[in-house]
C-alpha cells in the first residue's frame, strides 16, 4: 500500500479527477468579454487560485505549506527527508492569457499523483506538487518572482522596489493578501531538500503538432531578456506644428519596431515590442515620451547579443534624425538554460526513448531553479501553436497523455 498521506483522499474518498479539477479552476480570473485570464499576482483571482491549490492538497491528505516567498507546496512523504522529487508549475497569467499556460502543469501534477495511487506505487523519496508565485510577471514587470527569490536570483531590496502600474509595491500587495513581505528572501535549505524538479507545460509553439507527438521533453530554454527603450521628444500641437519642426518620438519608436522584426528574421531569432506607453497620450498631441519594451530571444547568447545590438543601433540612428533622445535599459535577462542532461536522459529512458526532445524560447520556473537543483520539463502538444492568448489550447486526449507521461516519470524517479 502507498505510504501514509500519499494520494489518499480525506475519509478514504476519491480526490477530484483531472476533469473536475479543470472545471473548478477554469472560471477563476476569466474575463467575460475577452475570455482571457487575468490572474495577476496578489490579486483576488490569485487568492482564489491559491485557495483552490490548498483545497486540492487537503483533499488528498497531502501536507500543505506556504513558503516565505509565497510559493505553495503539497507534500507526500516527509518534506525534511531530502532528495525529494518535485513537480508543478504556476497558476498566474499574463493579461488576457490562456487557460493552459501554468495551470495545466499544476492540475496534471495532482492528477499524476492520483495515477500513482491507483497503480499502488510506493514512494521511496518525498514527492511534492508546487505552485510558484508570480511566474508571468504581469503585475510587477519581472517574471518568476517566486522562484527567483527562492533561488537567490532576486534580492530582497530589488523585490521591495517592484511597483505595479498603480504604484503599489510588491510588499504592499503581499501584505494586503495576508503574506509577510519582510520574510521574503533566499531559501537554500528548501532547495537543498529537492533532488529533482520536473515541470509539465503546454507547448508554446507547434513543434509537437508538426511532429505528430502528444508529449515532448525539453532540451533547453533560449537565452532571453527584456529591454526598455525610452524615446524622449517634444510635446506639441498635432494640428499646428509643421512636420519639419517636430521632434516626434513615435516615429523613432515605429522605426525601431520595424528594425526589431528585420534583425530577428535575419538572425533566426525573435524580437517583439509588445508593450508601449505614451505621454501625454492625447490624440491631438505630439508625444513628449514614448516607452517601448522589447522582448528578444535566440537559440544562443551570441545571436541574441547581435540582434539586440543591431536594434539599438537602428534606434539610435533614427533618433538622431528625428531629434529624439534615446535611453535603453536592460530590465531583466536570463541566460541559456541547458536542462541537466543526466535527468533529461533518464526521463527519455523512462518514456521509452522515442519521445521528441525540443528547445523552447519561453522562460519557466524550471529554468530559474536549474542553477540550484536538477530540473527537466515535459511539453504537451498545443495544436494552435498559440500561447499567452485565449486561443491557447490542448486537447483532452493530449492532456491525459501528459498526465500519464508525468506519472511514469514520477514513478521512475520517486518510486524506485
VEXKOLTI-690808 format. One record per residue (C-alpha): z, x, y; residue in three letters. Coordinates in pm, whole numbers, plus 50000, padded with zeros to 5 digits. Each point is the difference from the previous one (the first is absolute). Example, Ala and Ser with C-alpha at 12.3 -4.5 7.8 and 13.67 -1.06 7.14 Angstrom:
507805123049550ALA499345013750344SER
END
This chain:
500005000050000UNK499455011650361UNK503045015950165UNK502354979850220UNK498334986950317UNK496435008949899UNK497614971150064UNK502674974549917UNK500024968050203UNK503184983350124UNK501554979049728UNK497485013649751UNK497154979850156UNK496465012150055UNK499395016350341UNK497144987050217UNK496505007949873UNK497415020050195UNK498344967350109UNK503324984850107UNK500995030850198UNK496595000850170UNK500214963050084UNK503445004050158UNK499085031050200UNK496574988550122UNK501124976450284UNK502375025150163UNK498665012950332UNK496594983849959UNK498334987950322UNK498674964749969UNK497015006950226UNK498765034149883UNK501414997749644UNK500985036350044UNK503505014249963UNK502365011250275UNK502875014949804UNK501035025950255UNK503085021949963UNK503394984750081UNK498624965650089UNK500834966249848UNK497055002749760UNK501205034349891UNK503514986349944UNK498584972149786UNK498065025449791UNK503165020549956UNK501914969249891UNK497274992949745UNK500305035649864UNK503774997149964UNK499614966749823UNK497545015449751UNK502435028349928UNK502924976649947UNK498004975849785UNK499435028949758UNK503555013050001UNK498935032150172UNK502295020250226UNK498944993950361UNK500325026150277UNK499045002050366UNK499885036650099UNK500865015950334UNK496374997850119UNK499454963549918UNK498165005549671UNK500854976349713UNK500675010149640UNK500424980549677UNK501385021049716UNK499924996749622UNK502355026049857UNK502405022750187UNK498605010750341UNK502275030649999UNK498755013049664UNK497045018050155UNK496435006449883UNK499184963650080UNK496564984449985UNK499344979550314UNK497174976050074UNK499254976250287UNK498264999450337UNK500604980750325UNK500064963950125UNK499165004050369UNK496474995750137UNK497605010250273UNK499244973250263UNK498154972149818UNK499905020649683UNK499204989249648UNK502294987149726UNK499595028849754UNK500535032650193UNK503575008949904UNK501274967549847UNK497755003649694UNK501855032149913UNK503444984550040UNK499214968149808UNK498245020049726UNK503035022949968UNK502364971149928UNK497424985149764UNK499615033449820UNK503775001649944UNK499814965049855UNK497215011649769UNK502155028849878UNK502784975349925UNK497594978549798UNK498945030849805UNK503615008149921UNK499635034450159UNK503165020950032UNK500565020850312UNK500745036949961UNK499885005750377UNK501164978050292UNK497234977950136UNK499764985050348UNK497764977950212UNK499925007550373UNK498774984450322UNK499535026650269UNK500494987450355UNK497435000950280UNK497225016349799UNK497164986950216UNK501475010350335UNK498664968250161UNK502954994850231UNK501075034950107UNK496715018949959UNK501095024149727UNK499184994049634UNK502435004549708UNK503145000650214UNK502334991749709UNK498665026549765UNK499565025750279UNK503664996650099UNK501125002649638UNK497905031149941UNK501095016350326UNK496484998850144UNK501154979550299UNK503005011550198UNK502734975950104UNK499325008750364UNK496284992249968UNK500734967749815UNK502394988750274UNK497255005650258UNK497584976149827UNK499214968850207UNK497954968849933UNK497614984850253UNK502864979850152UNK502105031150056UNK502454992349720UNK501165031849832UNK500235005149625UNK503835001950018UNK500114967350193UNK497724982949747UNK502005012849704UNK503294989650155UNK498724964950071UNK498974997849634UNK503505009549886UNK499415036849914UNK501815030150142UNK497545022150195UNK502605027750027UNK499905004749622UNK496315008749970UNK498885034649900UNK498985022649711UNK501224989449656UNK499575030849779UNK502624988649749UNK498034968449927UNK496735018849965UNK501655025449769UNK500724971649756UNK496294990749972UNK497965016949729UNK496744981450068UNK498664973650242UNK496984978849901UNK498544976150258UNK497524972749905UNK497744988750283UNK496934978750051UNK497005022850051UNK498955002350364UNK496335004749926UNK497434991349731UNK499995029849765UNK501494980149711UNK497754970350066UNK496975022949985UNK501205017049681UNK500954967349832UNK503635010249937UNK503064978450065UNK502445029050047UNK499695035850125UNK502215030450053UNK500305017250338UNK499065036650026UNK500865006950363UNK500504984850346UNK497645013050267UNK501585017650299UNK500214975850288UNK501434996150346UNK500224978750311UNK499105012350347UNK500514982350335UNK497265005250260UNK501094992450359UNK497064994950238UNK501254998850362UNK497574987450264UNK500304980250323UNK500624962750029UNK497624981850233UNK498234967250061UNK497424991549733UNK497814981450245UNK499975022350307UNK500165035949872UNK496645017649968UNK499265013349652UNK499575034650148UNK503494998750151UNK501854989749686UNK502415020349787UNK499924976049708UNK501985011749696UNK498574972149787UNK496625017550002UNK501605032149878UNK501894981249732UNK496844982249883UNK498105032749967UNK502935014849805UNK499954970949755UNK496305006349932UNK500665037249964UNK502714993149741UNK497584980049785UNK497285026250036UNK502185030049916UNK501674982949704UNK496684989749854UNK498595035250029UNK503055014749823UNK500484973949728UNK503374990550150UNK501344968850170UNK501114995550362UNK501064967550163UNK501194989150341UNK501854968749892UNK502494995250283UNK499504999750376UNK502004992250312UNK498604995750349UNK501615000150346UNK500054978850208UNK498094979749740UNK498334976450247UNK496564985449939UNK498945007650358UNK501635034450025UNK498735034549913UNK502725014749775UNK502315027250123UNK501015009849646UNK498604994749654UNK501935011549694UNK498305001449664UNK501555009349667UNK497875019749755UNK500614999349627UNK498035026749813UNK499995011049634UNK497975023749784UNK500005014249649UNK501275033950120UNK501835015150297UNK497105020550128UNK497694969950023UNK502644979250175UNK500665027550256UNK496275003250067UNK499534962750052UNK502964995450236UNK499065030950201UNK496454987050041UNK501294966050116UNK502305016550254UNK497165021950123UNK497714970050050UNK502774981250182UNK500665029150237UNK496315004550080UNK499614963150084UNK503284999350194UNK498725027750228UNK496824980450070UNK501984968250076UNK502685016350216UNK502664989849749UNK503075019949894UNK500545002849626UNK503175007049800UNK500055001049620UNK503284997949806UNK500335002549623UNK502584973349916UNK500185004649625UNK498455020949726UNK500205001649622UNK498405029249814UNK498084995849676UNK502184987949714UNK499095011949652UNK502004978849760UNK501795021549745UNK497435009349738UNK502475000349709UNK501184964550073UNK496474988150069UNK498785015049672UNK502914984749810UNK499204965750143UNK496335004249909UNK501065008649645UNK502274969449982UNK497164977650118UNK497575014449747UNK498165026650201UNK497134977050102UNK501554986550318UNK498015011950303UNK501625024250246UNK499174995350368UNK501075011750342UNK500994978150292UNK499935001750376UNK503044977450039UNK503535012450049UNK502884988449780UNK503715005249947UNK499075018849681UNK498255025550220UNK503085004850216UNK502305003849699UNK497655024449825UNK501545029150192UNK503404991849848UNK499404984549656UNK497114998049749UNK497874970050100UNK496974981449870UNK498054968450080UNK498114972949815UNK497324979250170UNK498954964349916UNK496414989350060UNK499194982850330UNK496544983849963UNK499644994050374UNK500755036350087UNK501794985450304UNK503565008750096UNK502274994550301UNK498334966050027UNK500504965149856UNK496845006649794UNK501885025749791UNK500044988249639UNK500775007749638UNK499184976249715UNK502804986949779UNK498555016749689UNK499935033450180UNK503554994950127UNK501144993649643UNK498135031249888UNK501865019350271UNK503374986649884UNK499275009549639UNK498795034750102UNK503125005450210UNK502184987849713UNK498275024849768UNK500645028150248UNK503654990650050UNK500534997249627UNK498405033949948UNK502135016250270UNK503334981949981UNK500254988749635UNK499135032349818UNK
END
